[in-house]
Structures are given as structure tokens and as C-alpha cells.
Amino acid sequence: MLEKLPEALGHALRDQRAGLDKLACEQIGLRGGMGAIEVRSLAFADHAPIPALYTADGEGRSPPLQWTGVPAAATQLVLVVEDADAPTPQPLVHAIACGLPPEDGALPEGALSEDDHRGAQLVLGRNSYLRASWLPPDPPPGHGVHRYAFQLFAVAQGAAFSDTPGRDEVLDALRERALASGCLIGTYTRPDGSQKVDAPQGVVNIEGGPAA
């Protein structure tokens, strides 16, 4: 979608970025003693390029994720994926998934982008396009490197989320009930409207934790 924007516009907006400080994990006011979840992916390392397969330049599937370190008191996990470098006042929300099993586990490739969510008991919230679906990375040409934060939160028992919760609803719940969090950041850039970027793939060990 955004690949059709003129490169000159991307250059003009280079200094317009939401910022890491606006990410969900920075907005909920992490409390002292809150646990750390290790989030990793078999597709890319922390702060390394996301393969084009998982972007708007490829098939647009959601990447595989794995995590460990979920506290025993958690009743569910919440995943929030945001673009910290979107030229918008707040990060662009690429996915919200609630109701993930409250234990160490994983999401397979494409779990957020399949119509049936691969049979997972997920409640998908609204992305920034107001759709309950996965929005693949799609930075404007010429805007530079974008950082996509895959933020996972362990949540204590409380009121159920609505059928398609938005960012504000999720953040309010996390401020009250988050027990632990972890963050994996992948990058992607589209230099201009004619180039597509392929990134290396590999199996890696990644340290999770809130973005700094």
C-alpha cells in the first residue's frame, strides 16, 4: 500500500517518527519487580532485519514467535506489535492479540494472518487501520529504517476484553494487571519505490525485555 508513495515524501517525513518512548511497553509504567519475558523468533534476531516474506513486499505473513519466562500467576498473554518509526504522533499498531495461553509457548508463522488464526484461541484487536487482523510492515519509501516492536505482556485475572479491543482499552488493562513483559524488535526499510529488501534468515537466541 505505502510502497506507491513517492520517495520524496518519505525523505520529507524522515524526522517525523513516533519514537520508542511511545511504545506500549513504555506507556504502561512498568512497576518495580515486574518480571521479564524472553521473546524471540526463528525468523530474525533482536534489532535485526525482518525478512521480506513477512512484510508488504512479500507474502505479508506474521512471523513465528516464541517466549519463555511467563509468571505462574498470569491468566493470559497479550501481544501488541507496533511501529516505533511511523510518521504519526503514536506508533502504528500492526497487531493486537489477546487470550494467548498463560504459559511459555509460541505462535507459528502466519498465526495472526490466517483467517482462522491457525486454530489458536485468539482475540484479535484493532490495528491502526481499524481492522482485527495482522498488518504487515509497510514503511514509506525513502523514510529510512523502521523498528517493529513485538511486545508480549503477561496479564493477571480481571475483566474480559471486548470482542475487538483497541490500543487504549488494552493499555488501560495492562496498566492495572500486567505482571511481566518482553519485547523483540525487528527492522525493515524500503529505500525507494522500485527496490524491495530481502533480509537474511537464521535461528538465533534473543534477549527479551522492554525496549530502551
Buried (B, 14 or more C-beta within 10 A) or exposed (E): EBBEBEBEBBBBBEEEBBBBEBBBBBBBEBEEEBBBBBBBBBBBBBEBBBBBBBBBBBEBBBBBBBBBBBBEEBBBBBBBBBBBBBBBEBBBBBBBBBBBBBEEBBBBBBBBBBEEBBEBEBBBBBBBEEEBBBBBBBBBBBBBEBBBBBBBBBBBEEEEBEEBBBBEBBBEBBEEBBBBBBBBBBBBBBBEBEEEBEBEBEEEEBEBBBBE
